[in-house]
Amino acid sequence: MVGEMAAGGFSQSFGTGLRSMAGILAFISIALCIMNLLPLPIIDGGLIILFIVEIIRRKPAHPKAVKIFQTAGVIIICLLMIFAFYSDIMSFMRQGSEEKLIDKIGMSVETGLVISQIAPNTYAAGTELVQNDTILKINNETVSSTADIENVINNMAKNLSTVMHIEYIRDGMENSTELTLPLNIFL
C-alpha cells in the first residue's frame, strides 16, 4: 500500500512524490507516538502512569512492584505480538484457499481487465458489456491492461479486421459478445 502510494506520487512528478513520501512518514511517526503513549507497562505510557502514581503517593514505587509492573507489560506485548502473528497467518491461509478456489473455477487472479465505466454514445456502449465486467480475451488474445487492448486494435488495423470477439466474466459466468468497428476508425 505505501509503495503504491509513493510510486503513484513519483509517477506524477518528483515534487508530488516527495510530498507523498513525507505525508506517509509523518503518518507513521504520529502513529508510533500515539502507540508509545498507550498506558501499557514497559513503554513510555506505562512509565508515565508509574510516575503519576509515585507523585500521588509522594514516594518512589517499591522495586519489586516496578518489576511486576514491567513483567506484566512484557507479557501483554508478547500476547499482542502472538495475536498479530496468528491473525496474519490466518489471513494468508484464507487468501491461499481463495486462490485455490479461483483456480478450480478456471480464473486467474492476474487475468482480465475490469471495466470501470462505459461511456455513452461509444462503440462499447453498443455491446452487452456493463460496468464491473471483467474482459478476459479479445480476438483470442489475453487482456490484462489497456495496453493489451491497444495491441489488439493495432493488430486489427494491420489485418483490416473490424470485428472484435470479446470474452468476459459477469457474476462469475463466462460470456462473449462481438463489437463491429467501422473500417474508417483505423484511418
N, CA and C atoms as a LAMMPS dump frame, in Angstrom:
ITEM: TIMESTEP
0
ITEM: NUMBER OF ATOMS
561
ITEM: BOX BOUNDS ff ff ff
-5.0000000000000000e+02 5.0000000000000000e+02
-5.0000000000000000e+02 5.0000000000000000e+02
-5.0000000000000000e+02 5.0000000000000000e+02
ITEM: ATOMS id mol type element x y z
1 1 1 N 0.821 -1.185 0
2 1 2 C 0 0 0
3 1 3 C 0.864 1.248 0
4 2 1 N 1.839 1.33 0.898
5 2 2 C 2.694 2.504 0.987
6 2 3 C 3.5 2.653 -0.289
7 3 1 N 4.042 1.558 -0.799
8 3 2 C 4.822 1.596 -2.026
9 3 3 C 3.992 2.053 -3.212
10 4 1 N 2.724 1.604 -3.282
11 4 2 C 1.856 2.015 -4.376
12 4 3 C 1.575 3.508 -4.315
13 5 1 N 1.364 4.032 -3.098
14 5 2 C 1.106 5.469 -2.955
15 5 3 C 2.324 6.275 -3.384
16 6 1 N 3.498 5.838 -2.951
17 6 2 C 4.725 6.556 -3.299
18 6 3 C 4.978 6.474 -4.795
19 7 1 N 4.81 5.293 -5.365
20 7 2 C 5.036 5.133 -6.808
21 7 3 C 4.065 5.988 -7.6
22 8 1 N 2.816 6.05 -7.15
23 8 2 C 1.829 6.888 -7.825
24 8 3 C 2.212 8.353 -7.769
25 9 1 N 2.704 8.794 -6.622
26 9 2 C 3.131 10.187 -6.486
27 9 3 C 4.325 10.5 -7.351
28 10 1 N 5.324 9.611 -7.379
29 10 2 C 6.522 9.855 -8.174
30 10 3 C 6.226 9.766 -9.669
31 11 1 N 5.207 8.983 -10.044
32 11 2 C 4.889 8.904 -11.467
33 11 3 C 4.288 10.211 -11.966
34 12 1 N 3.63 10.971 -11.084
35 12 2 C 3.068 12.262 -11.487
36 12 3 C 4.163 13.305 -11.606
37 13 1 N 4.971 13.442 -10.579
38 13 2 C 6.12 14.35 -10.62
39 13 3 C 6.972 14.092 -9.391
40 14 1 N 8.221 14.562 -9.452
41 14 2 C 9.137 14.327 -8.345
42 14 3 C 8.656 15.041 -7.082
43 15 1 N 8.187 16.283 -7.223
44 15 2 C 7.692 17.043 -6.067
45 15 3 C 6.487 16.389 -5.419
46 16 1 N 5.572 15.886 -6.25
47 16 2 C 4.397 15.19 -5.724
48 16 3 C 4.812 13.928 -4.987
49 17 1 N 5.792 13.229 -5.541
50 17 2 C 6.285 12.012 -4.89
51 17 3 C 6.906 12.304 -3.543
52 18 1 N 7.7 13.384 -3.466
53 18 2 C 8.313 13.756 -2.183
54 18 3 C 7.254 14.136 -1.158
55 19 1 N 6.246 14.894 -1.591
56 19 2 C 5.157 15.261 -0.663
57 19 3 C 4.418 14.021 -0.188
58 20 1 N 4.201 13.089 -1.111
59 20 2 C 3.519 11.845 -0.761
60 20 3 C 4.329 11.046 0.261
61 21 1 N 5.636 10.928 0.029
62 21 2 C 6.504 10.206 0.967
63 21 3 C 6.565 10.905 2.317
64 22 1 N 6.651 12.247 2.319
65 22 2 C 6.694 12.989 3.574
66 22 3 C 5.402 12.783 4.36
67 23 1 N 4.278 12.755 3.656
68 23 2 C 2.998 12.513 4.319
69 23 3 C 2.935 11.134 4.948
70 24 1 N 3.439 10.136 4.228
71 24 2 C 3.449 8.767 4.75
72 24 3 C 4.346 8.679 5.982
73 25 1 N 5.534 9.281 5.898
74 25 2 C 6.456 9.249 7.041
75 25 3 C 5.88 9.985 8.246
76 26 1 N 5.199 11.119 8.002
77 26 2 C 4.569 11.858 9.1
78 26 3 C 3.479 11.002 9.75
79 27 1 N 2.679 10.321 8.939
80 27 2 C 1.618 9.461 9.472
81 27 3 C 2.208 8.348 10.335
82 28 1 N 3.273 7.709 9.849
83 28 2 C 3.91 6.635 10.617
84 28 3 C 4.472 7.172 11.929
85 29 1 N 5.111 8.342 11.905
86 29 2 C 5.688 8.925 13.121
87 29 3 C 4.609 9.243 14.146
88 30 1 N 3.509 9.818 13.696
89 30 2 C 2.412 10.153 14.614
90 30 3 C 1.789 8.876 15.186
91 31 1 N 1.619 7.864 14.35
92 31 2 C 1.054 6.598 14.823
93 31 3 C 1.961 5.952 15.87
94 32 1 N 3.271 5.987 15.646
95 32 2 C 4.202 5.432 16.629
96 32 3 C 4.18 6.218 17.929
97 33 1 N 4.061 7.544 17.83
98 33 2 C 3.99 8.39 19.028
99 33 3 C 2.764 8.024 19.863
100 34 1 N 1.624 7.894 19.198
101 34 2 C 0.388 7.56 19.916
102 34 3 C 0.488 6.164 20.526
103 35 1 N 1.017 5.208 19.765
104 35 2 C 1.16 3.851 20.298
105 35 3 C 2.1 3.83 21.503
106 36 1 N 3.164 4.618 21.461
107 36 2 C 4.134 4.658 22.551
108 36 3 C 3.534 5.27 23.818
109 37 1 N 2.524 6.116 23.66
110 37 2 C 1.906 6.752 24.831
111 37 3 C 0.745 5.953 25.418
112 38 1 N 0.438 4.787 24.84
113 38 2 C -0.594 3.936 25.431
114 38 3 C -0.156 3.523 26.835
115 39 1 N -1.1 3.457 27.755
116 39 2 C -0.724 3.158 29.148
117 39 3 C -0.411 1.684 29.395
118 40 1 N 0.462 1.112 28.585
119 40 2 C 0.909 -0.261 28.788
120 40 3 C 2.236 -0.238 29.525
121 41 1 N 2.395 -1.089 30.507
122 41 2 C 3.689 -1.144 31.187
123 41 3 C 4.798 -1.436 30.182
124 42 1 N 5.963 -0.985 30.439
125 42 2 C 7.215 -1.159 29.7
126 42 3 C 7.395 -0.144 28.576
127 43 1 N 6.329 0.465 28.052
128 43 2 C 6.516 1.54 27.08
129 43 3 C 6.29 2.873 27.793
130 44 1 N 6.534 3.977 27.105
131 44 2 C 6.526 5.287 27.757
132 44 3 C 5.214 5.605 28.466
133 45 1 N 4.091 5.227 27.875
134 45 2 C 2.808 5.483 28.515
135 45 3 C 2.704 4.797 29.871
136 46 1 N 3.198 3.587 29.976
137 46 2 C 3.191 2.871 31.253
138 46 3 C 4.105 3.522 32.271
139 47 1 N 5.268 4.008 31.806
140 47 2 C 6.186 4.69 32.725
141 47 3 C 5.588 5.997 33.226
142 48 1 N 4.855 6.706 32.352
143 48 2 C 4.184 7.941 32.787
144 48 3 C 3.168 7.619 33.873
145 49 1 N 2.406 6.544 33.71
146 49 2 C 1.441 6.119 34.74
147 49 3 C 2.172 5.815 36.038
148 50 1 N 3.285 5.109 35.941
149 50 2 C 4.069 4.771 37.124
150 50 3 C 4.557 6.035 37.834
151 51 1 N 5.03 7.031 37.082
152 51 2 C 5.493 8.283 37.685
153 51 3 C 4.339 9.062 38.312
154 52 1 N 3.16 9.032 37.686
155 52 2 C 1.988 9.714 38.257
156 52 3 C 1.616 9.072 39.591
157 53 1 N 1.667 7.737 39.649
158 53 2 C 1.38 7.041 40.918
159 53 3 C 2.397 7.449 41.979
160 54 1 N 3.679 7.556 41.588
161 54 2 C 4.705 7.968 42.543
162 54 3 C 4.471 9.404 43.022
163 55 1 N 4.034 10.279 42.146
164 55 2 C 3.754 11.667 42.539
165 55 3 C 2.58 11.707 43.509
166 56 1 N 1.541 10.939 43.242
167 56 2 C 0.369 10.931 44.122
168 56 3 C 0.736 10.344 45.485
169 57 1 N 1.524 9.282 45.496
170 57 2 C 1.922 8.643 46.76
171 57 3 C 3.019 9.429 47.469
172 58 1 N 3.723 10.284 46.745
173 58 2 C 4.835 11.097 47.259
174 58 3 C 5.99 10.241 47.787
175 59 1 N 6.147 9.089 47.158
176 59 2 C 7.323 8.272 47.443
177 59 3 C 7.53 7.32 46.281
178 60 1 N 8.78 6.898 46.04
179 60 2 C 9.055 6.016 44.903
180 60 3 C 8.389 4.65 45.089
181 61 1 N 8.086 4.045 43.948
182 61 2 C 7.484 2.707 43.977
183 61 3 C 8.534 1.699 44.439
184 62 1 N 8.071 0.684 45.09
185 62 2 C 8.96 -0.382 45.558
186 62 3 C 9.524 -1.099 44.339
187 63 1 N 10.831 -1.412 44.329
188 63 2 C 11.448 -2.084 43.173
189 63 3 C 10.75 -3.382 42.78
190 64 1 N 10.247 -4.131 43.757
191 64 2 C 9.551 -5.379 43.444
192 64 3 C 8.25 -5.078 42.686
193 65 1 N 7.534 -4.011 43.073
194 65 2 C 6.306 -3.623 42.379
195 65 3 C 6.607 -3.171 40.948
196 66 1 N 7.716 -2.422 40.777
197 66 2 C 8.114 -1.973 39.433
198 66 3 C 8.443 -3.185 38.564
199 67 1 N 9.129 -4.176 39.153
200 67 2 C 9.48 -5.382 38.401
201 67 3 C 8.224 -6.136 37.965
202 68 1 N 7.247 -6.263 38.835
203 68 2 C 5.991 -6.94 38.493
204 68 3 C 5.261 -6.164 37.392
205 69 1 N 5.237 -4.833 37.53
206 69 2 C 4.6 -3.951 36.553
207 69 3 C 5.258 -4.128 35.173
208 70 1 N 6.594 -4.138 35.137
209 70 2 C 7.315 -4.285 33.879
210 70 3 C 7.129 -5.684 33.29
211 71 1 N 7.117 -6.7 34.137
212 71 2 C 6.896 -8.075 33.673
213 71 3 C 5.509 -8.209 33.05
214 72 1 N 4.516 -7.592 33.69
215 72 2 C 3.159 -7.615 33.133
216 72 3 C 3.148 -6.943 31.759
217 73 1 N 3.899 -5.853 31.61
218 73 2 C 3.98 -5.17 30.321
219 73 3 C 4.587 -6.043 29.242
220 74 1 N 5.669 -6.751 29.583
221 74 2 C 6.302 -7.653 28.613
222 74 3 C 5.325 -8.739 28.197
223 75 1 N 4.587 -9.292 29.155
224 75 2 C 3.622 -10.358 28.848
225 75 3 C 2.52 -9.827 27.939
226 76 1 N 2.004 -8.633 28.24
227 76 2 C 0.944 -8.044 27.407
228 76 3 C 1.438 -7.822 25.98
229 77 1 N 2.636 -7.269 25.835
230 77 2 C 3.175 -7.009 24.495
231 77 3 C 3.442 -8.322 23.751
232 78 1 N 3.932 -9.338 24.446
233 78 2 C 4.149 -10.642 23.804
234 78 3 C 2.824 -11.245 23.334
235 79 1 N 1.767 -11.126 24.165
236 79 2 C 0.455 -11.637 23.765
237 79 3 C -0.082 -10.88 22.55
238 80 1 N 0.131 -9.568 22.506
239 80 2 C -0.292 -8.784 21.341
240 80 3 C 0.453 -9.222 20.076
241 81 1 N 1.757 -9.505 20.214
242 81 2 C 2.535 -9.964 19.059
243 81 3 C 2.055 -11.337 18.59
244 82 1 N 1.777 -12.227 19.525
245 82 2 C 1.277 -13.559 19.162
246 82 3 C -0.064 -13.434 18.443
247 83 1 N -0.942 -12.565 18.955
248 83 2 C -2.234 -12.335 18.312
249 83 3 C -2.05 -11.79 16.895
250 84 1 N -1.124 -10.846 16.722
251 84 2 C -0.878 -10.262 15.396
252 84 3 C -0.341 -11.321 14.439
253 85 1 N 0.619 -12.13 14.891
254 85 2 C 1.16 -13.192 14.038
255 85 3 C 0.069 -14.194 13.662
256 86 1 N -0.747 -14.582 14.643
257 86 2 C -1.834 -15.525 14.385
258 86 3 C -2.792 -14.954 13.347
259 87 1 N -3.164 -13.684 13.502
260 87 2 C -4.082 -13.049 12.546
261 87 3 C -3.487 -13.011 11.148
262 88 1 N -2.198 -12.681 11.051
263 88 2 C -1.54 -12.641 9.74
264 88 3 C -1.5 -14.018 9.097
265 89 1 N -1.152 -15.018 9.878
266 89 2 C -1.067 -16.379 9.348
267 89 3 C -2.444 -16.849 8.876
268 90 1 N -3.476 -16.585 9.665
269 90 2 C -4.832 -16.98 9.271
270 90 3 C -5.267 -16.236 8.018
271 91 1 N -4.893 -14.978 7.905
272 91 2 C -5.224 -14.193 6.714
273 91 3 C -4.559 -14.783 5.474
274 92 1 N -3.275 -15.162 5.598
275 92 2 C -2.573 -15.774 4.471
276 92 3 C -3.193 -17.113 4.106
277 93 1 N -3.615 -17.876 5.104
278 93 2 C -4.217 -19.176 4.823
279 93 3 C -5.552 -19 4.104
280 94 1 N -6.359 -18.013 4.533
281 94 2 C -7.629 -17.757 3.855
282 94 3 C -7.378 -17.296 2.425
283 95 1 N -6.375 -16.446 2.238
284 95 2 C -6.047 -15.953 0.907
285 95 3 C -5.634 -17.113 0.002
286 96 1 N -4.865 -18.023 0.525
287 96 2 C -4.451 -19.185 -0.255
288 96 3 C -5.632 -20.039 -0.667
289 97 1 N -6.612 -20.221 0.239
290 97 2 C -7.771 -21.038 -0.108
291 97 3 C -8.634 -20.345 -1.146
292 98 1 N -8.707 -18.991 -1.116
293 98 2 C -9.456 -18.267 -2.134
294 98 3 C -8.803 -18.443 -3.499
295 99 1 N -7.465 -18.386 -3.54
296 99 2 C -6.767 -18.555 -4.806
297 99 3 C -6.971 -19.963 -5.349
298 100 1 N -7.002 -20.986 -4.462
299 100 2 C -7.243 -22.351 -4.918
300 100 3 C -8.65 -22.471 -5.503
301 101 1 N -9.629 -21.816 -4.858
302 101 2 C -10.997 -21.842 -5.358
303 101 3 C -11.072 -21.166 -6.724
304 102 1 N -10.377 -20.041 -6.875
305 102 2 C -10.365 -19.335 -8.151
306 102 3 C -9.749 -20.225 -9.226
307 103 1 N -8.667 -20.941 -8.887
308 103 2 C -8.047 -21.85 -9.851
309 103 3 C -9.014 -22.966 -10.252
310 104 1 N -9.816 -23.455 -9.305
311 104 2 C -10.751 -24.54 -9.601
312 104 3 C -11.821 -24.116 -10.592
313 105 1 N -12.254 -22.857 -10.523
314 105 2 C -13.296 -22.417 -11.454
315 105 3 C -12.709 -21.883 -12.749
316 106 1 N -11.375 -21.939 -12.871
317 106 2 C -10.742 -21.628 -14.143
318 106 3 C -10.391 -20.174 -14.348
319 107 1 N -10.348 -19.388 -13.293
320 107 2 C -9.982 -17.985 -13.428
321 107 3 C -8.634 -17.755 -12.785
322 108 1 N -7.872 -16.862 -13.338
323 108 2 C -6.604 -16.47 -12.756
324 108 3 C -6.778 -15.12 -12.092
325 109 1 N -6.13 -14.931 -10.941
326 109 2 C -6.236 -13.674 -10.219
327 109 3 C -5.688 -12.521 -11.055
328 110 1 N -4.654 -12.793 -11.85
329 110 2 C -3.979 -11.737 -12.585
330 110 3 C -4.553 -11.54 -13.981
331 111 1 N -5.52 -12.341 -14.392
332 111 2 C -6.049 -12.268 -15.735
333 111 3 C -7.272 -11.386 -15.764
334 112 1 N -7.361 -10.596 -16.807
335 112 2 C -8.57 -9.833 -17.024
336 112 3 C -8.412 -8.36 -16.713
337 113 1 N -9.326 -7.599 -17.297
338 113 2 C -9.364 -6.16 -17.12
339 113 3 C -10.783 -5.79 -16.744
340 114 1 N -10.956 -5.212 -15.552
341 114 2 C -12.281 -4.859 -15.069
342 114 3 C -12.711 -3.543 -15.708
343 115 1 N -13.943 -3.527 -16.21
344 115 2 C -14.482 -2.314 -16.843
345 115 3 C -14.966 -1.38 -15.738
346 116 1 N -14.357 -0.206 -15.646
347 116 2 C -14.772 0.754 -14.613
348 116 3 C -15.987 1.553 -15.069
349 117 1 N -16.058 1.856 -16.354
350 117 2 C -17.248 2.527 -16.873
351 117 3 C -17.261 2.394 -18.395
352 118 1 N -18.454 2.526 -18.959
353 118 2 C -18.606 2.546 -20.406
354 118 3 C -19.261 3.868 -20.757
355 119 1 N -18.542 4.662 -21.511
356 119 2 C -19.056 5.984 -21.874
357 119 3 C -20.234 5.834 -22.832
358 120 1 N -21.263 6.653 -22.644
359 120 2 C -22.412 6.581 -23.564
360 120 3 C -22 7.07 -24.961
361 121 1 N -22.744 6.636 -25.956
362 121 2 C -22.531 7.042 -27.345
363 121 3 C -21.139 6.644 -27.856
364 122 1 N -20.653 5.483 -27.413
365 122 2 C -19.39 4.953 -27.92
366 122 3 C -19.675 3.581 -28.513
367 123 1 N -18.691 3.025 -29.192
368 123 2 C -18.866 1.699 -29.778
369 123 3 C -19.099 0.652 -28.686
370 124 1 N -18.403 0.771 -27.564
371 124 2 C -18.554 -0.199 -26.475
372 124 3 C -19.956 -0.148 -25.876
373 125 1 N -20.597 1.019 -25.917
374 125 2 C -21.947 1.147 -25.354
375 125 3 C -22.947 0.321 -26.149
376 126 1 N -22.606 -0.003 -27.394
377 126 2 C -23.493 -0.807 -28.227
378 126 3 C -23.361 -2.302 -28
379 127 1 N -22.52 -2.714 -27.065
380 127 2 C -22.343 -4.143 -26.777
381 127 3 C -23.105 -4.516 -25.517
382 128 1 N -22.981 -5.769 -25.127
383 128 2 C -23.627 -6.255 -23.909
384 128 3 C -22.789 -5.962 -22.661
385 129 1 N -21.606 -5.387 -22.834
386 129 2 C -20.718 -5.141 -21.693
387 129 3 C -21.303 -4.086 -20.769
388 130 1 N -21.095 -4.303 -19.456
389 130 2 C -21.529 -3.334 -18.449
390 130 3 C -20.397 -3.105 -17.45
391 131 1 N -20.576 -2.107 -16.628
392 131 2 C -19.584 -1.786 -15.606
393 131 3 C -19.342 -3 -14.711
394 132 1 N -18.082 -3.215 -14.328
395 132 2 C -17.611 -4.307 -13.466
396 132 3 C -17.511 -5.654 -14.162
397 133 1 N -17.805 -5.733 -15.46
398 133 2 C -17.481 -6.951 -16.204
399 133 3 C -15.957 -7.044 -16.276
400 134 1 N -15.444 -8.267 -16.349
401 134 2 C -14.003 -8.478 -16.484
402 134 3 C -13.713 -9.054 -17.852
403 135 1 N -13.013 -8.282 -18.687
404 135 2 C -12.655 -8.755 -20.021
405 135 3 C -11.471 -9.698 -19.888
406 136 1 N -11.63 -10.905 -20.427
407 136 2 C -10.564 -11.905 -20.383
408 136 3 C -9.759 -11.922 -21.673
409 137 1 N -10.471 -11.96 -22.809
410 137 2 C -9.796 -12.062 -24.103
411 137 3 C -10.531 -11.22 -25.13
412 138 1 N -9.756 -10.691 -26.069
413 138 2 C -10.316 -10.049 -27.248
414 138 3 C -9.635 -10.701 -28.442
415 139 1 N -10.444 -11.252 -29.339
416 139 2 C -9.923 -11.975 -30.514
417 139 3 C -8.894 -13.036 -30.102
418 140 1 N -9.218 -13.775 -29.051
419 140 2 C -8.393 -14.863 -28.518
420 140 3 C -7.048 -14.409 -27.964
421 141 1 N -6.869 -13.124 -27.723
422 141 2 C -5.664 -12.61 -27.081
423 141 3 C -6.014 -12.208 -25.651
424 142 1 N -5.23 -12.713 -24.681
425 142 2 C -5.478 -12.412 -23.273
426 142 3 C -5.31 -10.924 -23.014
427 143 1 N -6.227 -10.374 -22.22
428 143 2 C -6.219 -8.949 -21.909
429 143 3 C -6.058 -8.776 -20.399
430 144 1 N -5.056 -7.997 -19.998
431 144 2 C -4.903 -7.686 -18.573
432 144 3 C -4.611 -6.209 -18.346
433 145 1 N -4.547 -5.421 -19.422
434 145 2 C -4.313 -3.984 -19.285
435 145 3 C -4.86 -3.27 -20.512
436 146 1 N -4.966 -1.954 -20.415
437 146 2 C -5.431 -1.186 -21.568
438 146 3 C -4.417 -1.254 -22.705
439 147 1 N -3.146 -1.447 -22.37
440 147 2 C -2.122 -1.603 -23.412
441 147 3 C -2.401 -2.852 -24.25
442 148 1 N -2.893 -3.913 -23.611
443 148 2 C -3.247 -5.124 -24.36
444 148 3 C -4.375 -4.848 -25.346
445 149 1 N -5.345 -4.022 -24.933
446 149 2 C -6.448 -3.672 -25.836
447 149 3 C -5.909 -2.863 -27.018
448 150 1 N -4.993 -1.94 -26.744
449 150 2 C -4.385 -1.161 -27.826
450 150 3 C -3.647 -2.075 -28.802
451 151 1 N -2.947 -3.085 -28.29
452 151 2 C -2.248 -4.037 -29.163
453 151 3 C -3.231 -4.799 -30.041
454 152 1 N -4.371 -5.207 -29.451
455 152 2 C -5.386 -5.924 -30.227
456 152 3 C -5.905 -5.022 -31.343
457 153 1 N -6.191 -3.759 -31.031
458 153 2 C -6.703 -2.829 -32.037
459 153 3 C -5.663 -2.578 -33.123
460 154 1 N -4.393 -2.456 -32.724
461 154 2 C -3.336 -2.273 -33.72
462 154 3 C -3.237 -3.49 -34.649
463 155 1 N -3.367 -4.689 -34.08
464 155 2 C -3.348 -5.901 -34.911
465 155 3 C -4.552 -5.936 -35.851
466 156 1 N -5.696 -5.487 -35.353
467 156 2 C -6.889 -5.432 -36.206
468 156 3 C -6.663 -4.462 -37.357
469 157 1 N -6.025 -3.332 -37.077
470 157 2 C -5.765 -2.336 -38.124
471 157 3 C -4.833 -2.903 -39.188
472 158 1 N -3.828 -3.662 -38.767
473 158 2 C -2.894 -4.265 -39.725
474 158 3 C -3.605 -5.253 -40.648
475 159 1 N -4.558 -5.986 -40.077
476 159 2 C -5.275 -7.012 -40.831
477 159 3 C -6.565 -6.49 -41.469
478 160 1 N -6.865 -5.216 -41.243
479 160 2 C -8.114 -4.607 -41.702
480 160 3 C -9.334 -5.393 -41.233
481 161 1 N -9.248 -5.894 -40.021
482 161 2 C -10.357 -6.614 -39.4
483 161 3 C -11.169 -5.625 -38.573
484 162 1 N -12.479 -5.727 -38.635
485 162 2 C -13.322 -4.776 -37.9
486 162 3 C -14.13 -5.427 -36.784
487 163 1 N -14.042 -6.737 -36.641
488 163 2 C -14.85 -7.441 -35.637
489 163 3 C -13.988 -7.804 -34.438
490 164 1 N -14.453 -7.42 -33.258
491 164 2 C -13.788 -7.784 -32.001
492 164 3 C -14.649 -8.829 -31.303
493 165 1 N -14.093 -10.002 -31.098
494 165 2 C -14.776 -11.041 -30.321
495 165 3 C -14.27 -10.902 -28.882
496 166 1 N -15.168 -10.562 -27.964
497 166 2 C -14.789 -10.246 -26.582
498 166 3 C -15.318 -11.327 -25.652
499 167 1 N -14.409 -11.946 -24.895
500 167 2 C -14.791 -12.899 -23.855
501 167 3 C -14.665 -12.19 -22.52
502 168 1 N -15.715 -12.302 -21.688
503 168 2 C -15.729 -11.584 -20.415
504 168 3 C -16.44 -12.397 -19.349
505 169 1 N -16.273 -11.944 -18.098
506 169 2 C -16.938 -12.597 -16.959
507 169 3 C -17.871 -11.588 -16.308
508 170 1 N -19.083 -12.034 -16.047
509 170 2 C -20.048 -11.237 -15.295
510 170 3 C -20.689 -12.152 -14.26
511 171 1 N -20.633 -11.74 -13.025
512 171 2 C -21.22 -12.513 -11.915
513 171 3 C -20.727 -13.956 -11.901
514 172 1 N -19.433 -14.154 -12.19
515 172 2 C -18.826 -15.471 -12.132
516 172 3 C -19.082 -16.344 -13.343
517 173 1 N -19.845 -15.85 -14.31
518 173 2 C -20.165 -16.634 -15.503
519 173 3 C -19.433 -16.058 -16.703
520 174 1 N -18.832 -16.952 -17.513
521 174 2 C -18.156 -16.502 -18.727
522 174 3 C -19.182 -16.237 -19.815
523 175 1 N -19.004 -15.129 -20.529
524 175 2 C -19.89 -14.727 -21.617
525 175 3 C -19.026 -14.24 -22.77
526 176 1 N -19.664 -13.997 -23.901
527 176 2 C -18.935 -13.408 -25.024
528 176 3 C -19.872 -12.476 -25.781
529 177 1 N -19.277 -11.531 -26.46
530 177 2 C -20.02 -10.596 -27.292
531 177 3 C -19.123 -10.173 -28.436
532 178 1 N -19.71 -9.541 -29.424
533 178 2 C -18.92 -9.044 -30.548
534 178 3 C -19.162 -7.557 -30.706
535 179 1 N -18.111 -6.886 -31.134
536 179 2 C -18.17 -5.462 -31.389
537 179 3 C -17.624 -5.249 -32.794
538 180 1 N -18.444 -4.663 -33.659
539 180 2 C -18.013 -4.374 -35.019
540 180 3 C -17.684 -2.898 -35.119
541 181 1 N -16.458 -2.637 -35.501
542 181 2 C -15.994 -1.258 -35.657
543 181 3 C -16.055 -0.866 -37.124
544 182 1 N -16.331 0.398 -37.407
545 182 2 C -16.29 0.832 -38.807
546 182 3 C -14.847 0.826 -39.324
547 183 1 N -14.678 0.547 -40.592
548 183 2 C -13.338 0.46 -41.167
549 183 3 C -12.604 1.793 -41.093
550 184 1 N -13.339 2.9 -41.145
551 184 2 C -12.675 4.208 -41.131
552 184 3 C -12.067 4.569 -39.762
553 185 1 N -12.327 3.761 -38.744
554 185 2 C -11.737 4.023 -37.429
555 185 3 C -10.218 3.846 -37.457
556 186 1 N -9.732 3.014 -38.393
557 186 2 C -8.306 2.759 -38.465
558 186 3 C -7.561 3.76 -39.354
559 187 1 N -8.292 4.61 -40.004
560 187 2 C -7.66 5.554 -40.935
561 187 3 C -7.239 6.83 -40.244
